């Protein structure tokens, strides 16, 4: 029984989604969970590691670029001069400067970053297929058995696309659409499009109770296959709970935040998305992915001209773009999120991951004064959930071109995220056809905790 069919039987006016209370069998976690939730901030297109976090001020000008390093809240650690807010929060942040893989094109690089597995193709132009392996959040969604009422897995503000083609690796793939993330839209202007969680106008309390009773009667006489029936029953139960819990409705309402908080995060798409993500995790969601989302990037006559597909994919006007548009927004939002979670006492139980699919070439493309794709060495940031704030793991050479110490693969990063959430990385879950699927082949990077 499909989710759409199930919801048609009920009294709910909303976009179909699923978040079962219990999932299939799995091994017990090998270690206690460090985090109750993960908030993944994904920088579409590939942020420049050498210009932002892994600066090489002693390198030649054609390598180091024009930006200068500044001190941070951790003695001896520097970041780009255009990250002043993040610099003040660096004592909360762990840098993995030794990320690497070998996919140089967006499509397979995004896929590997989000799933932890390389795509069978290394080419661009990939399409979303039923045979795709799942987003790490979907794999977690399938393996996690923690009771929840909120949607367990959420993505904001919209799917990553290239030329209106959705990039693979963002959904549940072989696990089946039942395990896809619940999508919450934030417009390019930074306005939340709230999900339709309300009852239909003509459904009174009495009619609602009657329909629940009817559904239970239909369920008891159903001949639906056992697994589907269990999912349907779980969906009914949670749908009913959501309709009656005002706290869930209010989680999507940013009007409940102060003007100062909204200003601190930034009244733009990324700032709004991150603030909404914090509210959803507070309300009980366990894995929220925030993509950067389309924004003004391409320039004409020195000013932003049109919406770009991958905002951090700065093949032209690289330095003006990241200096004047991209880095300031990222700096504002990440710093606000870290400080806010810390002040609320939520950082200890929330794992923050800030990443893209790769970095940028250390050697500047002289023709366009820009940097191109570089997966062979790049930086990912983590914070919270017991990570070693104010530390650096791994190292690159004098040009930030190659990893020299402690290389970390996307598989190892996903294993680290799973283990922090209390899921054994060796866990196998059934795909939609019943075939066992191991959620990662990587080993956790325990040294960052």
C-alpha positions in Angstrom: 0.0 0.0 0.0 1.5 3.3 -1.1 1.7 6.3 1.2 -0.5 8.3 -1.1 -3.3 5.7 -0.9 -2.9 5.5 2.8 -3.3 9.2 3.3 -6.3 9.4 1.0 -8.1 7.1 3.5 -7.5 9.6 6.3 -8.4 13.2 7.1 -5.2 14.9 6.3 -4.4 17.7 3.8 -0.6 17.6 3.4 2.2 16.5 1.2 2.6 12.7 1.5 5.6 11.6 3.6 6.5 8.8 5.9 8.3 8.5 9.2 7.6 5.1 10.8 8.0 4.8 14.6 10.0 1.7 14.3 12.2 0.4 11.5 13.5 -3.1 10.7 15.9 -5.3 12.7 19.5 -4.3 13.1 22.5 -5.1 15.3 22.7 -3.2 18.6 24.8 0.0 18.4 28.5 -0.8 19.0 28.9 2.4 21.0 26.4 4.7 22.8 24.9 7.5 20.7 26.8 10.8 21.1 24.1 12.8 19.2 20.3 12.9 19.3 20.3 14.6 15.8 22.5 15.5 12.9 22.2 18.8 11.0 24.0 18.6 7.7 24.8 22.0 6.0 25.7 21.2 2.3 27.4 23.9 0.2 26.3 23.1 -3.4 29.1 23.3 -5.9 32.2 22.9 -3.7 33.5 25.7 -1.4 37.2 26.6 -1.7 39.2 25.0 1.1 42.4 26.9 0.3 40.6 30.3 0.4 38.6 29.8 3.5 40.0 27.2 5.9 43.2 25.6 4.8 45.1 28.8 3.8 48.7 28.6 2.7 50.0 32.1 3.2 53.6 31.1 2.4 52.6 29.7 -1.1 53.2 31.6 -4.3 50.6 34.2 -5.3 49.2 31.9 -8.0 48.4 29.4 -5.3 47.5 31.4 -2.1 45.2 34.0 -3.7 44.4 37.4 -2.3 42.8 36.6 1.0 44.7 36.8 4.3 44.5 34.6 7.4 43.2 35.9 10.7 43.5 34.6 14.2 40.6 32.6 15.8 39.4 31.8 19.3 41.9 29.0 19.2 45.6 30.0 19.4 47.5 28.8 16.4 44.4 28.2 14.2 43.6 30.7 11.4 40.8 31.1 8.9 40.1 33.5 6.0 39.8 37.2 6.9 36.2 37.1 5.5 35.1 34.5 8.2 35.3 36.8 11.2 32.2 35.4 12.9 33.2 31.7 12.5 36.7 32.7 13.7 35.1 33.6 17.1 33.4 30.2 17.3 36.4 28.1 16.2 36.8 26.6 19.7 33.6 24.7 19.0 34.7 23.4 15.6 36.6 20.4 14.4 38.3 20.7 11.0 38.9 17.6 8.9 41.4 19.0 6.4 42.2 15.6 4.8 38.9 14.8 3.0 39.5 13.2 -0.4 38.0 11.2 -3.2 38.5 10.9 -7.0 35.3 12.2 -8.6 36.0 15.5 -10.3 32.4 16.1 -11.7 29.5 17.4 -9.7 27.0 14.6 -10.3 29.1 11.6 -9.0 30.9 13.8 -6.4 27.6 14.9 -4.9 26.4 11.3 -5.0 29.5 10.0 -3.2 29.5 12.8 -0.6 25.8 12.2 0.3 25.7 8.4 0.1 29.3 7.5 1.1 29.6 5.2 -2.0 31.1 6.0 -5.4 28.6 6.0 -8.3 29.2 3.4 -11.1 29.8 6.4 -13.4 32.3 9.2 -13.1 30.6 11.3 -15.8 28.2 14.2 -15.5 24.6 14.2 -16.7 23.5 11.5 -14.3 19.8 10.9 -13.7 18.1 9.8 -10.5 17.5 6.0 -10.7 15.7 3.4 -8.5 19.1 1.6 -8.4 20.8 4.6 -6.6 22.1 4.0 -3.2 20.5 6.1 -0.4 21.4 9.4 1.0 23.0 8.8 4.4 20.0 10.4 6.0 17.7 7.9 4.4 19.9 5.0 5.4 19.8 6.4 9.0 16.0 6.8 8.7 15.7 3.1 7.7 18.0 1.9 10.5 16.9 4.1 13.4 14.4 2.7 15.8 14.1 5.7 18.1 10.4 6.7 18.6 9.6 10.0 17.0 6.5 12.0 16.1 8.2 14.7 14.0 9.4 13.7 10.5 12.6 11.8 11.3 14.4 13.0 8.1 13.9 16.4 6.6 15.5 18.4 3.7 15.5 22.2 3.3 15.1 24.4 1.2 14.8 22.2 -2.0 16.5 19.6 -4.1 19.9 20.3 -5.7 19.6 20.6 -9.4 21.7 21.2 -12.5 19.8 22.7 -15.5 16.6 21.6 -13.8 17.9 18.0 -13.5 17.9 16.7 -9.9 21.3 15.4 -8.8 21.4 11.8 -7.6 22.1 10.8 -4.0 19.4 13.0 -2.4 16.7 10.3 -1.9 16.3 6.8 -0.5 17.1 5.0 -3.8 17.1 1.3 -3.4 15.4 1.5 0.0 12.2 2.7 -1.6 10.4 6.1 -1.6 8.9 5.3 1.8 12.3 6.4 3.3 12.7 9.6 1.3 13.3 12.8 3.2 10.3 15.0 4.0 10.8 18.2 1.9 10.3 21.7 3.4 10.6 24.6 0.9 12.2 27.9 1.6 11.9 30.4 -1.2 14.9 32.2 -2.7 13.6 35.3 -0.8 14.0 33.4 2.5 10.3 32.7 3.2 9.3 29.3 4.6 6.5 27.5 2.8 4.9 25.7 5.7 3.7 22.1 5.2 -0.1 21.6 5.2 -0.5 19.8 8.5 -4.1 21.1 9.2 -7.2 19.0 9.1 -9.6 19.6 6.3 -12.0 22.4 7.2 -15.1 20.2 7.5 -13.5 17.6 9.7 -14.6 18.2 13.3 -13.3 16.4 16.4 -16.1 13.9 16.2 -15.6 13.1 12.5 -11.9 12.9 13.0 -12.3 10.3 15.8 -14.8 8.4 13.7 -12.4 8.2 10.8 -9.7 6.9 13.1 -12.0 4.2 14.3 -12.9 3.4 10.7 -9.3 3.1 9.7 -8.6 0.8 12.6 -11.5 -1.4 11.5 -10.2 -1.5 7.9 -6.7 -2.3 9.1 -7.9 -5.2 11.2 -9.5 -6.8 8.2 -6.7 -6.0 5.8 -4.9 -8.6 3.8 -2.0 -6.3 3.0 1.4 -7.9 3.3 2.6 -7.7 6.9 5.5 -5.2 6.5 3.3 -2.8 4.5 0.5 -3.1 7.1 2.9 -2.3 9.9 4.1 0.8 8.1 0.5 1.8 7.3 -0.5 1.5 10.9 2.6 3.5 12.1 1.8 6.2 9.5 -1.9 6.4 10.7 -0.8 6.8 14.3 1.7 9.5 13.6 -0.6 11.4 11.3 -3.2 11.4 14.0 -0.7 12.6 16.6 0.6 15.4 14.3 -2.9 16.7 13.7 -3.4 17.1 17.5 0.0 18.4 18.6 0.3 22.2 18.2 4.0 22.0 19.1 4.7 20.3 15.8 2.8 22.9 13.9 4.6 25.7 15.7 8.1 24.2 14.9 7.7 25.5 11.3 6.6 29.0 12.4 9.6 31.3 12.4 7.4 34.2 13.6 8.0 32.7 17.1 11.7 33.7 16.9 12.8 37.1 17.9 13.7 39.7 15.3 17.3 39.7 16.7 17.6 35.9 16.2 16.4 36.1 12.7 18.8 38.9 11.9 21.6 37.0 13.5 21.1 33.9 11.3 20.5 36.1 8.3 17.2 36.9 6.5 18.2 35.1 3.4 17.5 31.6 2.1 20.4 29.9 3.9 20.0 31.7 7.2 16.2 31.0 7.2 16.8 27.3 6.4 19.4 26.9 9.1 17.2 28.5 11.7 14.2 26.4 10.7 16.5 23.3 10.9 17.3 24.2 14.5 13.6 24.5 15.4 12.8 21.1 13.7 15.6 19.4 15.6 14.4 20.9 18.9 11.0 19.5 18.1 12.3 16.0 17.6 13.6 15.5 14.0 16.7 13.4 13.9 18.4 14.2 10.6 18.0 17.5 8.8 19.9 18.4 5.6 20.1 22.0 4.6 21.3 22.6 1.0 22.5 26.0 0.2 20.0 26.4 -2.6 20.0 28.5 -5.7 20.9 32.2 -5.2 22.2 35.1 -7.2 25.7 34.3 -8.3 26.5 35.0 -12.0 27.7 38.6 -12.4 27.2 41.2 -15.0 28.7 44.8 -14.8 30.0 43.9 -11.4 26.6 42.9 -9.9 24.8 39.6 -9.4 22.7 38.9 -12.5 20.8 35.6 -12.3 20.2 32.5 -10.2 22.9 29.9 -10.5 22.6 26.1 -10.3 25.5 25.5 -8.0 26.3 28.7 -6.1 29.7 27.5 -4.8 30.9 26.4 -8.2 32.9 29.5 -8.9 34.6 28.9 -12.2 34.5 32.6 -13.0 34.7 35.7 -10.8 35.7 33.4 -8.1 37.3 35.8 -5.6 34.6 38.6 -5.9 31.9 36.0 -5.6 33.1 34.3 -2.5 34.3 37.5 -0.9 31.1 39.6 -1.4 28.3 37.0 -1.6 29.0 33.4 -0.5 31.4 33.6 2.4 29.6 36.4 4.2 26.3 34.4 4.3 28.0 31.2 5.2 30.0 33.0 7.9 26.9 34.7 9.4 24.7 31.6 9.4 27.2 29.0 10.6 28.5 31.2 13.5 24.9 32.0 14.5 23.9 28.3 14.5 26.9 27.3 16.6 26.4 30.0 19.2 22.7 29.5 19.3 22.9 25.7 19.9 25.6 26.2 22.4 23.6 28.8 24.3 20.6 26.6 24.3 22.5 23.6 25.6 21.8 21.7 22.4 25.3 21.5 20.9 26.3 18.6 23.1 23.6 16.4 21.6 23.5 17.7 18.0 26.2 16.9 15.4 26.8 19.7 13.0 28.4 18.8 9.6 29.4 21.6 7.1 30.6 20.3 3.8 30.5 20.3 0.0 31.3 17.7 -2.7 34.9 18.9 -3.1 37.2 21.8 -2.8 38.7 24.1 -5.5 42.0 23.8 -7.4 45.0 25.2 -5.4 46.4 26.6 -8.7 44.4 29.5 -9.9 42.9 29.3 -13.4 44.7 32.3 -14.8 42.3 32.7 -17.8 39.3 33.3 -15.5 41.1 34.3 -12.3 39.2 31.4 -10.7 39.5 28.0 -9.2 38.0 24.7 -10.6 36.9 21.3 -9.0 39.4 19.6 -6.7 38.4 16.4 -4.8 41.9 15.3 -3.9 42.1 17.4 -0.8 39.4 19.5 0.9 38.0 20.5 4.3 34.8 19.5 6.2 33.8 21.0 9.5 32.1 19.3 12.4 30.9 20.6 15.7 29.0 19.3 18.7 28.2 15.8 19.9 31.5 15.3 21.7 33.7 16.4 18.8 37.1 17.9 19.8 36.3 21.6 19.3 39.2 23.8 18.4 41.1 21.0 16.7 42.4 20.0 13.3 42.4 16.4 11.9 44.5 15.6 8.9 46.9 17.8 6.9 47.6 18.8 3.3 50.9 19.7 1.6 52.2 23.3 1.3 49.8 24.0 -1.6 46.7 22.3 -0.1 46.9 20.1 -3.2 47.3 16.6 -1.7 46.5 15.0 1.7 49.7 14.2 3.6 48.3 12.9 6.9 45.2 11.0 8.0 43.1 10.8 4.8 39.4 10.6 5.2 37.0 9.3 2.6 33.3 10.0 2.2 32.6 6.5 3.4 34.5 7.1 6.6 32.7 10.4 7.2 29.3 8.7 6.8 30.4 6.0 9.2 31.4 8.6 11.7 28.0 10.3 11.4 26.1 7.0 11.8 28.1 6.0 14.9 27.6 9.4 16.5 23.9 8.9 16.1 24.1 5.4 17.7 23.9 3.3 14.6 26.5 0.7 14.1 28.2 1.4 10.7 28.1 -2.4 10.0 24.3 -2.3 10.1 22.5 -4.0 7.2 18.9 -2.9 6.3 16.6 -4.5 3.6 16.3 -2.7 0.3 12.9 -2.4 -1.3 13.3 -5.8 -2.9 14.5 -7.4 0.3 18.2 -7.5 -0.6 20.4 -6.7 2.4 22.1 -3.3 2.2 25.1 -2.4 4.4 24.7 1.3 5.2 28.5 2.1 4.8 31.8 0.3 4.1 33.7 3.0 6.0 35.2 3.0 9.5 34.4 5.9 11.9 37.1 8.5 12.6 37.1 8.1 16.3 40.0 10.5 16.8 37.8 13.6 16.2 35.8 12.8 19.4 
